[in-house]
Amino acid sequence: MSTVKTMPDLSRRSFIIGTAAVGSGLALGLSIPFGARTARAAGYTVSWAEATPEVNAWVVIKPDDTVVIRIARSEMGQGTLTGLAQMVAEELECDWSKVTTEYPTPGQSVARKRVWGDFSTGGSRGIRESHEYVRRGGAVARTMLIQAAADEWKVPAAECSAANSIITHGPSGRTTTYGKVAEAASKVAQPKDVPLKDPKDWKLIGKSVHRLDTVDKVTGKMIYTADFTLPGMLLAAIKECPVFGGKLKSFDAAKVSSMRGVKHVLQVGDSAVAVVADSWWRAKVALDALPIVWDEGASAKVSSASIAATLKEGLGAEQAFVGNKNGDAKTALAGAAKKIEAVYAHPYLNHAPMEPMNTVARYTPERCEVWLGTQNGEASFAAVLAASGLPADKCEVYKLMLGSGFGRRGAFQDYVRQAVLIAKQIPGVPVKLQWSREEDMTQGRYHPITQCKLTGGFDANNNLTALHVRVSGQSILTSVRPEALVNGMDPAVFQGMAPSGEFEFGYTAIPNYLVDHAMRNPHVPPGFWRGVNINQNAIYMECFMDELAQAAGQDPLEFRRKLMVKNPKHLAVLNAAAERAGWGTPAPKGVFRGLAQMKGYNSFVAACAEVSVTGGNKVKVHRIVAATDCGYAVNPSLIERQIAGSFVYGLSALFYQECTVKNGRIEQTNFHNYQSMRVAQMPKVEAIVMPSGGFWGGVGEPTICVAAPAVLNAIAAATGKRFRSFPLKNHGITLV
Amino acid sequence: MARLNVNGKNYDVDAEPAMPLLWAIREQVGLTGTKYGCGVAQCGACTVHIDGAAVRSCAVSANSAAGKKITTIEGLAVNGQLTKVQKAWVENEVPQCGYCQTGMVMAVSALLAKKPKPTEADIDAAITNICRCGTFQQVRAAIHAAANS
């Protein structure tokens, strides 16, 4: 099997679909100055910036030496805006204190033959998949700036150097600034082969500089989609058929049309209805009062119990896709001196970003524009083209800060489609579609549901000789990106258990193993939930590793080490976390430790959790040591924050969260029945950032997956009890 | 109609009895730093001060706040001078996506006004805002930094 690649880029596909429909004239038109248009659209005043030409696609330098670095990926809290700017600035040799950033628009990208590459911000790819071309963008701009100065001085460019936005002619000692030569540099021919620095010469990459977007986030000035306003804008609240796949049958607009503030009651597509009002709250009140009849369709009787039964059947099914194998696990198990078996189950989860889904749209027959926080500007753009029916040169997307995304705002642009379909019915009137939290909870694209049966076999000397991992359950790619299936198999299901690549299995010294998948796809729409399939796979594999170690009467770390001899980088992070935590030395009284490791998104991650359990059910997570080898660490301080935050995301799910299904719909509606950790439950997280170089790994997602198994293994060590279905609240466990 | 005093200025808002203060502040006063996250007083993204106390503005009516002193995130910094809590937030780089952080800063500011040197237990009891990015480790550090500044 080839390298497993997850968070597949729907954008590229829908982008092609969207643009193919409008013919080939895409690279024309759109001549309005770039930064100016974006700025105006976002409500900022534009002055002389309009007149400043870019040095190249990545860099604009203003006469006052302000450096504007263009970032195609989206900032949603993970810090990629700052990290990518550091990479451009490293090669640009500019004054970091003068750096600011702006987003190119997808429309501009289309017009310029995708000069900024991929906009997709998911799969922890922001930095690791664009590091080379963004550094090159900085290097090219630096070369052009130096050339412009050399031309002015009539000296060879080779005699000039640049540092801190100042260009110096060595022999004469003359200097100038980037701002002074930027306009001339914009006319210099772009050099083709510009070498990049050796990593050992990096000055800014690897440095924990402060992120560029903090101050506005503590004063209330940061504009999220929820806050974006246009003159004359109306507000929309929406309800989609609560049973997935159902349709809108009818609604009685007359019952609410005279309610205060209500302007329009509109059907949206064939399965939703929206109320448009002068206030979002009024729109929501009217929507809640609106009589709606749904055609609930074929899935109206589906329940969590019926889904669980379907998955359970898959655990023993004959047909299954083989994702990874070594030797002959089934024969080895049949001949094993001792066998143990365990069945785990992982629920549906909702992303629940703090800002529910939303989009601002304005449609006229001549132009359709949207403003939103999106993980993938190009996917949003494709959704605008499709929903508006307008060609690419009449559409635009202006990106705003995200109130996070966690995978909900990338491949799925359903709310963009809805906003445009609403705007289309009230041409010329800008409209902000804002989902309620209830809509967000019940119209998610859910972390897929799976069960897993693991069987391990030992020889007479308690050596693990065989392992069979049977996953039964939902495939994301089947519904989201079917062209990525390999002869029907969803390779992403095997994340963390794959034969090679960025999700490589870490126990390849097991003589016989088999990892296979019985695909069972319920009607609930699955999506990429931060970390995606490594989350449940890490629970299955790492908890069962502890179960195997216990069955063999061995220490969990020593047991793993023997199976990881061919996976030194996996082992290195595990050792680092264990050693820092004091594995093998006595823990504080009443405190027990648990381990987990995984490779995901091309990074190696491990955690050692310390927990205590009182009264049999009150779990306190005191401390977690978490190690990450992401190859290169661009901003260690921001990486540490991603690691710490990962435990909140992962442990909130472990202790509290599940989306259950009744009558075809999701039962959880808000944070009261889909709880999330608070500061009181936060463990002390000690991050070990240990980049070993030579590869690029992601950091936004990988660590989440080790949170749950490390804590579960520690709980088992403390109580002797092994929990195999989640969340733990269903077992009467509380996190204190 | 209700007269709201927000950040020291009076605003006449056209709010029916059930309209939550959150929506009057966001849509009528026009201050958007106070966020909608859940609408049911769970997440705290909408936290403002009413007469100095932290209140979840999605769960009180605009009319009930008439005549009281309402402070939103925009009212913390005077003449662009960040408060010690805001400074601690910047120095400790607390925010990730930032959407919940204005509410978090408001909750912490109210706590420190009441308890200038809060214990860990004080923090655990008073700061119950949800942050899905998971900034709590930095939140706790920044609270202590602000208390000691």
Contacts between the chains, C-beta under 8 A, distances in Angstrom:
chain1	res1	chain2	res2	distance
A	76	B	97	5.4
A	77	B	95	7.5
A	77	B	96	3.2
A	77	B	97	3.2
A	77	B	98	6.8
A	77	B	133	4.7
A	78	B	96	6.9
A	79	B	96	7.5
A	210	B	93	6.2
A	211	B	93	6.2
A	213	B	95	7.9
A	213	B	98	7.4
A	214	B	89	7.6
A	214	B	90	5.4
A	214	B	93	6.0
A	214	B	94	8.0
A	214	B	95	5.8
A	214	B	98	7.9
A	215	B	82	7.8
A	215	B	90	5.9
A	216	B	98	7.8
A	217	B	95	4.0
A	217	B	98	3.1
A	217	B	101	5.3
A	217	B	102	7.6
A	218	B	73	7.9
A	218	B	82	7.3
A	218	B	86	4.7
A	218	B	89	4.4
A	218	B	90	6.2
A	218	B	94	7.6
A	218	B	95	6.5
A	218	B	98	7.8
A	218	B	101	6.0
A	218	B	102	7.2
A	218	B	105	5.6
A	219	B	33	7.1
A	219	B	73	6.6
A	219	B	74	7.1
A	219	B	76	7.5
A	219	B	77	5.9
A	219	B	82	7.3
A	219	B	86	6.7
A	219	B	102	7.9
A	220	B	31	7.0
A	220	B	32	7.1
A	220	B	33	1.9
A	220	B	34	7.3
A	220	B	72	7.0
A	220	B	73	3.8
A	220	B	74	4.9
A	220	B	102	5.0
A	221	B	33	7.2
A	222	B	98	5.7
A	223	B	32	7.4
A	224	B	35	7.8
A	224	B	99	6.0
A	226	B	32	7.3
A	226	B	35	6.8
A	226	B	36	6.4
A	227	B	26	8.0
A	227	B	32	3.7
A	229	B	32	7.8
A	235	B	27	7.6
A	260	B	16	6.1
A	279	B	19	7.9
A	279	B	23	6.3
A	279	B	27	5.1
A	279	B	28	8.0
A	280	B	23	6.9
A	280	B	27	6.8
A	281	B	19	6.0
A	281	B	20	6.7
A	281	B	23	3.9
A	281	B	27	7.2
A	282	B	19	8.0
A	285	B	18	7.4
A	352	B	132	6.1
A	353	B	97	7.5
A	353	B	99	7.7
A	353	B	132	5.9
A	354	B	35	7.4
A	354	B	37	5.2
A	354	B	43	6.9
A	354	B	45	6.1
A	354	B	97	6.8
A	354	B	99	4.2
A	354	B	100	4.8
A	354	B	130	7.2
A	354	B	131	7.3
A	354	B	132	5.3
A	354	B	133	7.8
A	355	B	35	7.4
A	355	B	37	7.4
A	355	B	97	7.8
A	355	B	99	4.8
A	356	B	36	7.7
A	356	B	37	7.8
A	401	B	97	7.4
A	401	B	98	7.1
A	402	B	97	6.1
A	403	B	35	7.5
A	403	B	97	5.6
A	403	B	98	7.8
A	403	B	99	3.2
A	404	B	96	7.5
A	404	B	97	3.9
A	404	B	99	6.5
A	404	B	132	6.0
A	404	B	133	5.9
A	406	B	132	7.2
A	434	B	36	7.6
A	436	B	39	6.7
A	437	B	37	6.9
A	437	B	38	4.7
A	437	B	39	6.0
A	437	B	40	7.6
A	637	B	93	6.9
A	638	B	93	7.9
A	641	B	93	7.0
A	641	B	96	6.6
A	641	B	135	7.3
A	641	B	137	8.0
A	641	B	138	6.6
A	644	B	134	6.5
A	644	B	135	7.9
A	644	B	136	7.9
A	644	B	137	4.5
A	644	B	138	7.5
A	645	B	96	6.2
A	645	B	133	5.1
A	645	B	134	3.2
A	645	B	135	6.4
A	646	B	134	6.9
A	647	B	134	6.7
A	648	B	131	7.1
A	648	B	132	7.5
A	648	B	133	7.5
A	648	B	134	2.7
A	648	B	136	6.3
A	649	B	132	7.0
A	649	B	133	7.9
A	649	B	134	5.7
A	652	B	132	7.9
A	670	B	38	5.5
A	670	B	39	7.5
A	670	B	40	5.4
A	670	B	42	6.5
A	671	B	37	7.9
A	671	B	38	5.0
A	671	B	40	7.2
A	671	B	42	3.8
A	671	B	43	5.6
A	671	B	130	6.1
A	672	B	40	6.1
A	672	B	42	5.5
A	676	B	130	4.8
A	676	B	132	6.3
A	677	B	134	7.5
A	677	B	136	7.3
A	678	B	124	7.8
A	678	B	127	7.3
A	678	B	128	5.1
A	678	B	129	7.3
A	678	B	130	6.9
A	678	B	136	7.5
A	679	B	123	6.4
A	679	B	124	6.5
A	679	B	127	5.0
A	679	B	128	7.7
A	679	B	129	7.8
A	679	B	136	4.4
A	679	B	139	5.6
A	679	B	140	6.1
A	680	B	123	7.8
A	680	B	124	3.5
A	680	B	125	7.6
A	680	B	127	7.9
A	680	B	128	7.6
A	682	B	134	8.0
A	682	B	136	3.7
A	682	B	137	6.0
A	682	B	140	6.9
A	684	B	137	7.4
A	685	B	137	5.7
